[in-house]
Amino acid sequence: AMAGEGSTFRLRCSLLGHGQDVRGLTCGLFPEGGFVSVSRDRTARLWAPDGLNRGFTEMHCMSGHSNFVSCVCIIPPSDLYPRGLIATGGNDHNICIFTVDNPAPLYVLKGHKNTVCSLSSGKFGTLLSGSWDTTAKVWLNDRCMMTLQGHTAAIWAVKILPEQGLMLTGSADKTIKLWKAGRCERTFTGHEDCVRGLAILSEMEFLSCANDASVRRWQISGECLQVYYGHTNYIYSICVFPRCKDFVTTGEDRSLRIWKQGECAQTIRLPAQSVWCCCVLDNGDIVVGASDGIIRVFTESLERTASAEEIQAFENELAQASIDPKTGDLGDINADDLPGREHLKDPGTRDGQTRLIKDNGKVEAYQWSVSEGRWIKIGDVVGSSGATQQTSGKVLFEGKEYDYVFTIDVNENGPSYKLPYNITDDPWLTAYNFLQKNDLNPMFLDQVAKFIMDNTKGQTLLSTNSQFSDPFTGAGRYVPGSSSGSSTIPGADPFTGAGRYVPGSASNAVPPVGGVDPFTGMGAYQSTAAKVENIYFPKKDAVTFDQANPTQILGKLKELNGSAAEEHKLTEDDLIILEKLLSATCNTSAETPTAQQLQTLWRAVNWPEDIVFPALDILRLSVRHPTVNENFCSEKEHVQFIILLLKFLNPKGKQANQLLALRALCNCFVSNAGQKLMMEQRDEIMTQAIETKSGNNKNIHIALATLTLNYAVCLHKVNNVEGKAQCLSVISTVMEVVQDLEAIFRLLVALGTLISDDANAVQLAKSLGVDSQIKKYASVSEPAKVKECCRFVLNLL
């Protein structure tokens, strides 16, 4: 495929400024046509196009990280920050947020427990971060809203999709996951090594690149549409051209590759081993950052192309580069079989093709340029006496980068152990941790620490190129095996599988706001056209399930007791005791429930699951009584009580039990003891309860919506951001499946209560796309309360 004239990328400029590897790049919004770069030198720099010539000027340098900066993205403009904000992630586990005109951070986001290596921004101020701690986090302004858990290794790449509430994460566990409203919807498998980069093509398609040297094109629905091969080593980054499906990749094979119509149309070699990152500017120019600390811009535009002298200087720099044959970038090399210089008289067959020749005992590498019709020298191939280990943190161990990964043999016939080490680490501490982790004899401490020091002699933070003979097994590159092939983790919860939602960890209590609640009870309100004030939310009190028929319940209990196994059978006395408990808690008698009654009830609710439902119903009714509530929800009893109810929420169990357990949980909210317990166990209860949505049972849906509503009532009183985020996620997820309008109504009241008087919650609801989910209910004719409540909610959104 011959490229037409003018469609070849040539050097536009080389930018010096960073002292070490450039690890991240992103197009800037301001100044127009500019971009931001981040580096291992711990800084971020903002570059603006230079009006006079073809270059860029560094506008300012931002510092805020105490360690390498590894990723960057732009947060779109808002009323408060009309020029947008810059977010950077670092090896210090932090995310710094900068304005475009201040070198110090506006604020710092803390929460990750390891390097933050990927960032992506969405609408309404949301930011998604991926970390080596295996989690991704969703931030809104300066708060963590939710944590996405499910990957089993470092998350190297994250992207927020154009459709609201959808997010992608790519990991060293070789998988990509799609998340909706904070829950894992789908896992994409196919890559054979760490997934390193993601790029969005449209609402329905995206690209991924990986350490397996391939690029894959996927449909959101899960199908892999195409695999692209061309790189000969790890691919670190991928970026799409504006307004089309062509894209650019960069990697560990010293190259930048331009892909058009699914083919690799051009390969540009750089005089640096690792080409870490790229971004495409609005005018189609490509910016790349590499391990030599230099940023290079390439362009198709003849006006912006560098002068002949600059291009010659770049080619000379490339020609003088030394290529390490052990990287495999040029295939297997046997110097004795190589042809001489005359081999370069034959033209190449495709752009980027490489050819090795031998000249005076030296091996040289050349690359064919279609547009110029000549071979360009890309470096000398140096056979090394021991591989050179550049300290660009390229050695991977368990999906994370280290300056070194040593192989330690403790004794001749025993196993060997991997010891990862960074030059910023303390050798003694590293040695100590290594011995602990592998259960080795602590008497080896001196030996191991000395080994580390001997093998990293003279390595300081700034020496990016010092050469030494390396004690490794091969070329100083350890690639983790496929030990993490399976996507189910032993620790994963048995219902949701891998992608369990776990809320963040910041909570600021704010006193509750709002007027009194005019509700007379959930369904009692009759709409009349004259009323337009919002009588629906914020709701102030829990909604309970009070409807009871004690005679029927006791009749069923006696009937099932007759067929129960001997060890479960209740005596006549027991049945009378439960009858008394029912009348005490259903207000038909003025007596207080006794300890004996509660013990008998506890025995009954532990019946086998096929006959337990009448006992559960007695529990559901009696837990509304303050004495019973205090008994089951207080400090000493509550663990057993919650475990029992959660057991019945298993979607594979009987629907009657699911229904009554949900109703019992709703009724726990009537007293302080119950509210306290429900709030303490919120994450666990909600995570299990949401699984009952799958059964398509209208009554279960109403009970699930009511549980969510009762949580919203409590969360409106205490401003717990993670709690609200989890509730919003549940509302959004349950809305998708529920048809019953009573359940919808209760979810709408819950939503309104959650977002009342809380601008943060409103923004989060919008970023999850809840407004578009509920629009259709604004036109429901019957019951009128659905339409009216929906319109009040939409007014807030």
N, C-alpha and C positions, 0 to 999 in steps of 0.2 A: 504494500500500500504506500505509494509515493505521496508524500505530503505536498500540497500546493505551495507556490512561492509565498513567502511572508508568514507561513504557518510554522516556522521553526523558532523555537525559543533560543535566544542568545542572551549573554550576560548584559544586564543593565547597570549594575553597580555592586561593589563589595563594601560592606559597612563594618568598620572596626569600632569597638567600644567595650564589648564584654571581655572580661579577663579569662573566662573559661567557657566550656560547652554551652551552646545555646539550646535549651531544652524545650522551649515552648514559644509559639507565635500565634497571634490572632489579629485579624483586621480591626483597625480602630474605627470608631464612629466619628471621633473628633481627634485631631484635625482630619478633614476629609482626605481620603487616599492614604492615610497613615496606617501604622500598625504598632503593636506592642510586642516586645520580646522579653523572655525571662531566661535566667542562666544559673549555672552552678556557682557563679561568682556572687550569688545571694541578692542580685538586683533585678529589677524590671525596668525596661527603658521604653519610652514613648518616642516614636520616629515620625517625622512629618516630611512630606515630599518637598524637595528643594525646588523652589520656583525657577531658579536660573538654569541649573543643569539637570542631569538625569538622576541625581542622587537623592538622599534623604538626610535630614538633620536630626540629631538627637535633641528632642525638646526638653525632657528631663528624665532623671534617673530616680527610681523609687526604691526605698529600702525599708524592710519591716520584718524580714525573715532572719532567723538566727542560723539557718542552714541553707543548702541548695534550694533554688526555686525550680519547680518542675513543670508547672502548667499555668495557663492564663486564659481568661475569657472576659468578654465585655458584657456588663449588665446593661440592658437597653435603657434609654432615657426615661425619666419619670418627672413629675411636676417639681419634685424637690431637687433632682439632679438632671437638668435638661441636656447635659452633655454625656449622660450615662456614667457608669462607674467601671473600674477595672478590678477584677478579682484574680488573685494569684494563689497557688497552692504550693506548699513546700515540704521538704524533708523534716522540718521541725514540727510536723503534724498540724500546722495551722493554715488558715486561709486569711489572707490580708485583703481588705477592700480599700481601694484608693480612688480619690477623685482625679480628674485628668490634669489638675494643676497643682497638686501638692505631693512632694516627695515622701511624706510620712503617711501611714495608713489612717483612714477615717475610722475604721474599727477592725478588730481581728476576731475571726470565728474559731472557737476552740471546741473540740469534741471528738475528732478522730484520734485514734491511738497509734497511728503510724503515718508514714509519708502520704500526703495528698497528691495524687499524680494525674488527676483529670478533673476538669470543671466544664460545666455547660449551663447556659442561662436560658430561662424561659420567659413567658409573659408574666406580668404582674409582680415582677421583682423576685421570682423564684430562682434559686441556684441549686444545681445538683453537683455533688462532689463524689469522686471515687477514690478509694484509699487502699494501701497495702494491708489495712486492718481487716480486709475482706468485706467491708460494708460500703454502701453509698448513703449519703445523707441529703435530705432536701431541706434547704434553708429559705427562710423568708425574712428579708431585711437582716436583722442581726440575731435571729433565733433559729435553732434547729427544730424543724417541724416533724420530720419522721426519719427513721433509719431503715434502709432496705437491706434485709438480711436474707441470705440464701446461697451466695457464692461460697466456695470452700477455699478460695485462694485470693490473692491480691486482685483488686479491680483496677485495671489499667486504663479503661476508657469508659466515658459516660456521655450520653446525649439526651437532651429533651426533644421529643418529637413535636412537629407542628400541632398535632391534635392534642387538645388539653388533657392533662393527666397521664399521658403516656411517656414512659422513660425507658431508655436502653442502657444496659451495663455490659461491658466486655471484660472477661477475667482471665487470670493465669490458670483457672481451672478448665480452660479451653472452651468455655461456653459463653453465650450471650443470653441475657435475660431481658424480657419485656415486662415492665411493671405498669399497672394501671391503678391510679389512686393509692399507690403505696403497697400494692400486693402483686406478687409475681404471677403473671398470666401465662407466660410461655418461656420455654428454654430452647435456644437454637444450638444444635450440636453439628459439628462438621469439621471445624478447625482441629488440627492435630497438635497444636502447641498454644502458648499464651496468646490471647487476643489482645492486640496492642492499640488499635485505633478503630473509630467508627465515624461514618459520615452519612448524612441524610440526603437521599435523592428526592423523595417526595413523601406525601403523607402515608404512602403504601410501601415504599421501598427504601432500603438502606444498604450501605457497603461496610465491610469489616476487613481489617488486615491483621496479620498475625506473625508470630515467630516461625510459622511453618512456611514462610516465604510466599503465601498465597493471599489473594484478595477474593472475597466472596460477596456476591450480590444476593440480598435476601428480600423476600416479601414479608411484611409484618405478620402475615398469616402463618409463617413458619417455614415456607418453602425456600430452599436455596436455588436461585435461578441460574447462577453462573459462577464459575471459578476462574480467576485470571492468574496465569503464571508468568513470570518474567524476572522477578528478583531472584538473587542466588543466596540470600541470607535473610535474617530477620527484617520484617517491614515494620517501621516504627510509627509512621503517620500517614494519614490519607485525607485528602481535601478535595471537594467538588468545585468545578468551575461554576460561576454564576449562570443561571438561566439555561443549563444544559446538563447532560448526564456524563460528560467527560470528567476525568479526575486526575489527580497527581498523587504519587506515593514516594516516600523516601525510606531509606533503610541502612542496614549495616553493611551493604555491599558497596559503599561509597557513592551510591547513585541516587538521582532523582529521576523518576520516570513519568512521562506524560502519556495518559491513556485516552485514545479517541475511538469512538465507535467500538469499544470493547477490545481494541488492540493496543499494544504498547507502541505508540507512534514515535517516541523519541526518548533516548536515554542520555542524561547529562551526568558525567562523572565529576566528582569533586575531590580536591586534594585533602580529604579528611576521611577517616575510617567510618565514623558514625554520622549519618545525616539524620538527626533526631526529629526534626519537625518541619512542617511547611504550612503556608496558608496562601490562599489565592485572593488578591486584591480585587476591588470592584471592576478595575479596568482589565482584569484577566492576567495581570502580571503575577508571577509566582515568587514568594519569599521563602527561603530555606535557611535553617539554622543547623550548625554542625559542631562536631567535637573540637574543631580548631578555634571555636569562639567567634568565627566570622559569620555575619549574615550576608547572604548573596541574593540578589533579586534578578530574575530572568524575565525577558519580555519577548513578545512576538512583534511588537511595534518597532518599525525601523527608526522612527524619530527618537525613541527612548533607548535604543541599543547603545552600549558603551562605545567609546572611541576604539579605533584599531589598536592603539597602544595598550589600553586597559585589557582588551581581549587577549592580546599577545602575552601580557603579564600573567593573566589567568592561566593561559595554556602552558606557559613556562613553569608556573607553580605546580600545575597538574603533572607535567612531564617529570618534575623532580621528586614527585611523591614516591615513597617506597611502599610497595604492596607486599603484604605478608602472605606467602602462598598457603599458609595453614588455614586461612580464613575460608578457603574453598571458593572465593568469589570468582576465580578464573578457571575452575575445574581442576582436575588432577594435572600437575605439571611435572613433566620429566624433562629436565633441561637438555639432556643428551639428544633427545629426538627433535629439538626445535629447529625450524628453518632459519636462514639468515635474513639480512635486510631486504634481499631481492623479493621476498615474499610480499612486501608491501606494494609491489608494482601491480598486483592483482587487486581490482576494486572489491569492496565488501558487497554483501548481498542484501543487508538490511541495516537500518539505522541502529547504532548502539552495539553492533557486532564487535566482539573483541578478538584480537589476534596477537599471539606472542611470538617474538623473534629473538634470536640470540645474536649478539653483536659483540665481538671481542670478549667472549666469556660472560658478558652481562645479559641477563634476560630483561627484555623491555616489553611493556604492554601497550597496545594501540587500540583505538576504537574508531570505527567507521562513521563518518558524518555524511549522511545522504545529501543534506542541503549544500555542503561545500565540496562534495565529491573527493574527499581526501581522508587519510588515516591521521588521527590526532593522538599524540603520545599521552597516555594517562598514567605513566609511572614506571619505575624500575621494580622488578620483582626481586626481593631480597630473601635469600635462604637464611633462616635464622638458626643460630647455634642453640638457642633455647627460645621459645616464643617470647615476643615482647608483650608485656601486659600493660596496656595503656590504662591509666586510672580514670577511665570515663565511667566507672561504675557499670560496666557492661556484663559482669559475670552474674548470671542469674542463679539463685538458689531458692527453691520453694516459691518461685514466682516473684521474688524481690531482687533488686540489684545490689551488688556489693562490689567494692574495689577488688577484693580477692575472695576466692573460695579455695581453701587448701584441702588436700586429701591427707588425712592423718592415718597411718597404720600403727595401731598400738602394739600388735605383735604379729609375727610372721604369718601365722595361719588364721588369725582372727579376721573379722570384717574390717573394712576401712570406713572412716567417718568423715563427713564433710564439715569443714569449719569455715563459716562465712566471716569476713572481717572487713571493716571500713577503716581507712587511715585515721578517721576522727575518733575511733574507739580506743578504749584503754586495753592494752594487750593482756594485762593480768585479769581484768574483769571478764574479758572475752574468753580467756582460757578457763577461768573458773566456771562460767556459765556453760561452756562446751562440755566440761567434765561432768557437771551436774546433769545436763540434758541427756547425755549418753550413758549415764550410770557408770562412769569410769573412775578408777582409783584417784583420789585427790592428790596422791603423791606425785602424779605427773604434772602438777601445776607449773613448777619452774621450767620443766622441759618444754611444755607447750607454749608458755609465754615467750621463752627464749626463741623457739622456732618461729613464732610470729614476728618477733623483732628482727631476727636475722633475715627473714625473707621479705621484709618491707623496709629494709635499710634506706635511710635517706628519702623515704617517700613522705613529702609534706603535701599539704593541701594543694599547693599551686603547681606541683610538678606534673604536668599532664603528659609528659612524654618520656620520662626517664626510663632507660632500658635496663633490664637486668635479667639474669637467667632465672627461669621461673620453675618452682618446685612442683608445678602442676602435672597432671597426667597428660594433658594434651596442650592445645594452644591457649590454655588459660581461659577456657570457656566451659563452664559446667551448665548443661541444659537439664532441667529437672525432668525426670522420667514421667511415666504416665501413671504415677501412683494415685493421682486424683481423678481417675477416669470416670468414676460414677458420680451422678449428680445428687444422689440421695445421701444425706449425712446421717450418721447415727443419732446426732443430737436433734435432728429435725423433728418437728412435732408431727404426730401420726395422722393429723387431719389435713393440714395444708401442704404437707410435703415439704419441699425445700424452702419456699419463699415466705417464711413467716414474717408478718409485719411487727416491728418493734419500735415504739415511739422514742423520741429523743430524750434529752435529759436536762432541760432547763425549765424551771417553773417559778413564776413570780406571782405571788398572791396579790390580787387587787380586789378591793371591796366590791361587792355586787352592785349593779345599778339597775334602775328600771322601776316602773310603777307596780301597782298591785294587780293581782290576777283576777279577772272577772269571770273565770270559768265556773260553770256550775257542775261540771262533770263532762267527760269527753264527748258523749254523743248527745247530750241534752240540749245543745244549742240549736235553735231553729232560726234559719236566716230570714231576715226580712229586708226588703230593698232599701228601707230608710237608713239602715245602719251601715256605716263604713268604717267605724273605728276598729282598730286591730284588737280583737278580744282573744286572739289565738296564742300569741307569744309575745315576750318571753314567758314561758310557762313557769309557775313558781313551785308547784307541788307535784310529787310523783303520781303517776296514774297506776291504779291497782286493778287486779281482777278479783271482783267481790262476789260474782254470781255463784250461788251455792244451792245444792239440793241435798241436805244432810241425809235424808232417808234413803235416797238412791245410792249415795256414796257408801253408806253403811251396808246396804243390801248387797252391793257388789263385793264389798270387802268380805262379808260373811260367806258369800257364794264361793269366792276364790279360796278362802281359808279352808273350806271343805275339801278342796282338791290339792291343797298345798302339801309338800313333803313334811314328814313328821318334825324334822328339826326347825321348820319355819312356822308350824301351826301355832296360832294364838289360842289361848283358853277363852272360855266364856267370860271370865273376869276381865281379860285383856280387852275383849270387844266392848264391854260395858265402859271400861276406862276410856277407850277411844271415843265412844259416843259422848261421854261427859266432856272430853276435850273439844269435840266439835261444837257442842252447844255453848261451851264457855267462850270459844273464839268466834262463833257466828252470832254473838250477842243475844242468844236466846236465853242465857242464864247469866246471873251477875257474878258467878264464881270466877276465881282466878285459876288458870291452868296450874297443875301441880307437877313436881319433879317426876313423880311416878308416871303421870300421863305422858310426859315428854320422853321418858325412857322407853315406854311401850311403843310410842310413835317411831322412835329411832329404830327399834327392832323391826317394825313393819316396813319402813322405807328401805330396809336392807334386804327385802325379799328379792327373789330372782326377777329379772327384768320383764318376763312375760306376764307376771301377775301383780307387779308392784304399783300399777297406776292409781288404784283407789287410795292407797296409803300416801302416794305423792300428792294426791288432790287434798287430803287432810292437811298435809304439810303446807301446801300452797295457801290454804285458808287460814291455818293457825299462825303462820309466820307474821300475819298482820297484827297479831296481839303483842303489845309491848313486852310482856313477860317471855313469850316464846321467842320473839325477835332477839331479845337480850340473851336468852339462853343459847340459841344456835349461832348467833353472830358475834358473841363476845370473844375476848382473847383466847380463852382456853379451848372452846369447842370448834371455832370457825374452820380450822383446816379440814377436819373430817367432813364438815357440812358442805364446803365448797367442792371438795373432791367428789362427793356423792353427786351433787347437781351437775358438775361438769361431765361426769361419766355418762349421764343421761342425754347430754347434748350430742353425742356421737351420731353423725348423720346416717350411719348404718344401723342404728338401733331403732326401737319402735317409735313411731311418730307420736303416739299418745304420751310417751315418756318425755320426748323432746318438748312437746307442747307444755306439759305440766311443769317441767323443770324451768323453762323460760318464764312461765307465769309466776312460779315461786320466787325466781330471781327478781322479777319486777316488784313483787309484793314485799321483798326485803327492804325496799327503799322507804317504807312508811316510818321507820324509827331511826334514831341517830346511830344506834349500834349497827343496824343493817346498812345504812348509807356509808358509814365509815368502812365497813368490810367490803362493800361493793366497789368503793373507790380505791381501796388498797389493792384489790385483785382485778382491777379494771382490764389490764392488758390481757391477762389469761382468760377472763370471762368473755370479753369481746372476741378474742381470737377464736375461741371455741364456738361461741354463739353464732357467729357469722356463717359457720359451716352448715347450719340448719336451713339456710336459704335454698339449698339445692332441691329440697323435697317438693317444692311447688304446692305446699299445703297452706291454704289461705289463713287458717287460724294460727299456724306456726309463724307465718309472715307477720300477722298482726302483733303477736307476742314479741317477736324479734324487734319490730318497729317500736314497740312500747318500751322495751328494755333500753333501746338507743335513746328514746325520748327521756326516760328517767335519768340516764347518764347526762344528757344535755342539761336537764334541770340542775343537777348537782354542779356541772362544769360551769354553768352560767354564774354560779355563786362564787366559785374559786377560779381564778383565771389560770388554768393549767393548760399551757399551749399544746403539749404533747397529747393530753387527753382529748382536747378539741380536734387535733389533727386526726387522731385515731377514729373519733366519732364521725368526722366528715368523710373519712375514707370508707367507713362502714356504710354510711348513708348512701354515698355514691355507688358502692358495690351492690347494695341491696336494691336500690332503685332500678337497677338494670333488669332484675328478675321478677320483681313483685308486680302483680296485676291488680290485686284487691285494693279498692279505693280507700277503705278504712286504714289499711296499712300505709298506703301512700300519704294519707292525711297526717298520720302520726309521724311519719318521717319528715314531712314538711314542717310540722310544729317543732320537731327536734332540730331541724336545720335552722329555722327562724330563731329558736332559743339560743342555739350555739353562736350565731353570728350577730345577735343583737348587742349593741354597744361595744363591738370589738372589731376595729378596722383590720387587724391582722387576720382574724378568722374570715372576714369577708374576702380578703385577698387570696387566702388559701383556698376557699371554696371556689373562687373564680379560676384559680390555676388548675384545680382538679376538673374544671369544666362542668360543675354542678348546675350552673345557670342554664346551659343548653339542655341538660338532662331533664329539668323540671318544666321547661316552657310549655310543653304540651298539656300540662294539668291546669293551665290558666284558662282553658276553654271547656273544662268539664262542666256539663250542665247539672248533673245530680250526683252526689249530694253537693249543694252549693258551697259547703264549707271548704271543699277541696280547692275549688277555683279561687275563693276569696283568700284563703290562707296562702295559696301559691302566689297570688298577685302581691301580697304583702312581702313575701320573701323576695320576689323578683325586684321589688322597689329597693330593697337593701343591696341587691347585687348590681 
